[in-house]
Amino acid sequence: MTESLKCGKVTEEEKDQIRKLYTRKIALTELFSTLSKCNLETCMGFYDKVVMDYGETTASFQAWWEEAAQRYGWPSREGGSWKVDFETHEVYLVW
């Protein structure tokens, strides 16, 4: 069972920043799934670029959350993660 705690809100600009990173991360995950069905020799160079991009995007995604949590004083919890409701801009700690 998932539990959550409302932590606060983000601005429109902040919401757009994290949405862009989130969308990119999801797209790269889907691309991995597609590449797993590809001939390894044919896709290897492309696969390496996707791995690098995914690593950079994931690091940027995590850094964004850590900076926002510090700026706003949001609580954290081991095994938890922050989520934003893109409609309301509200941020939740989910565990």
C-alpha positions as CSV (number, residue, x, y, z in Angstrom):
1,M,0.0,0.0,0.0
2,T,1.4,3.4,-1.0
3,E,1.3,6.3,1.4
4,S,1.9,9.9,0.7
5,L,2.3,13.3,2.5
6,K,1.6,16.6,0.9
7,C,4.8,18.7,1.1
8,G,4.0,21.9,-0.7
9,K,3.7,23.4,-4.2
10,V,6.0,24.4,-7.0
11,T,5.7,27.3,-9.4
12,E,4.5,27.0,-13.0
13,E,8.1,27.3,-14.2
14,E,9.4,24.6,-11.8
15,K,6.5,22.3,-12.8
16,D,7.5,22.7,-16.4
17,Q,11.2,22.0,-15.6
18,I,10.4,18.7,-13.8
19,R,7.8,17.7,-16.3
20,K,10.3,18.0,-19.1
21,L,12.8,15.8,-17.2
22,Y,10.1,13.3,-16.3
23,T,8.9,13.1,-19.9
24,R,12.4,12.6,-21.2
25,K,13.1,9.9,-18.6
26,I,10.0,8.0,-19.6
27,A,10.7,8.3,-23.3
28,L,14.2,7.0,-22.8
29,T,12.9,4.1,-20.8
30,E,10.5,3.2,-23.7
31,L,13.4,3.5,-26.1
32,F,15.4,1.0,-24.1
33,S,12.5,-1.4,-24.5
34,T,12.5,-1.0,-28.2
35,L,16.2,-1.3,-28.5
36,S,16.2,-4.6,-26.6
37,K,14.4,-6.1,-29.6
38,C,17.0,-4.7,-32.0
39,N,20.0,-6.6,-33.4
40,L,22.8,-5.8,-31.0
41,E,25.4,-5.1,-33.7
42,T,23.0,-2.7,-35.5
43,C,21.9,-0.8,-32.5
44,M,25.1,-0.8,-30.3
45,G,26.2,2.8,-31.1
46,F,22.7,4.1,-30.7
47,Y,22.2,2.1,-27.5
48,D,25.4,3.6,-25.9
49,K,24.1,7.1,-26.7
50,V,20.7,6.3,-25.1
51,V,22.5,4.9,-22.0
52,M,24.5,8.1,-21.6
53,D,21.5,10.3,-22.1
54,Y,19.4,8.3,-19.6
55,G,22.2,8.6,-17.0
56,E,22.5,12.4,-17.5
57,T,18.7,12.8,-17.5
58,T,18.3,10.7,-14.3
59,A,21.0,12.7,-12.6
60,S,19.4,16.0,-13.6
61,F,16.0,14.7,-12.5
62,Q,17.3,13.7,-9.0
63,A,19.3,16.9,-8.6
64,W,16.2,19.0,-9.4
65,W,14.3,17.2,-6.7
66,E,17.1,17.5,-4.2
67,E,17.5,21.2,-4.8
68,A,13.8,21.9,-4.6
69,A,13.5,19.9,-1.4
70,Q,16.3,21.8,0.2
71,R,14.9,25.2,-1.1
72,Y,11.4,24.5,0.2
73,G,12.3,22.4,3.3
74,W,10.4,19.3,2.1
75,P,10.6,16.3,4.3
76,S,12.3,13.1,3.0
77,R,12.0,9.5,3.9
78,E,14.2,6.4,3.3
79,G,12.7,4.6,0.3
80,G,10.5,7.6,-0.5
81,S,10.4,9.9,-3.5
82,W,8.7,13.2,-4.3
83,K,6.0,13.4,-7.0
84,V,4.3,16.4,-8.5
85,D,0.7,16.7,-9.5
86,F,1.1,18.5,-12.8
87,E,-2.4,19.8,-12.7
88,T,-2.3,21.4,-9.2
89,H,1.5,21.9,-8.8
90,E,1.3,20.1,-5.4
91,V,4.2,18.0,-4.3
92,Y,3.9,14.8,-2.4
93,L,6.4,12.6,-0.6
94,V,5.4,9.0,-1.6
95,W,6.6,5.8,0.1
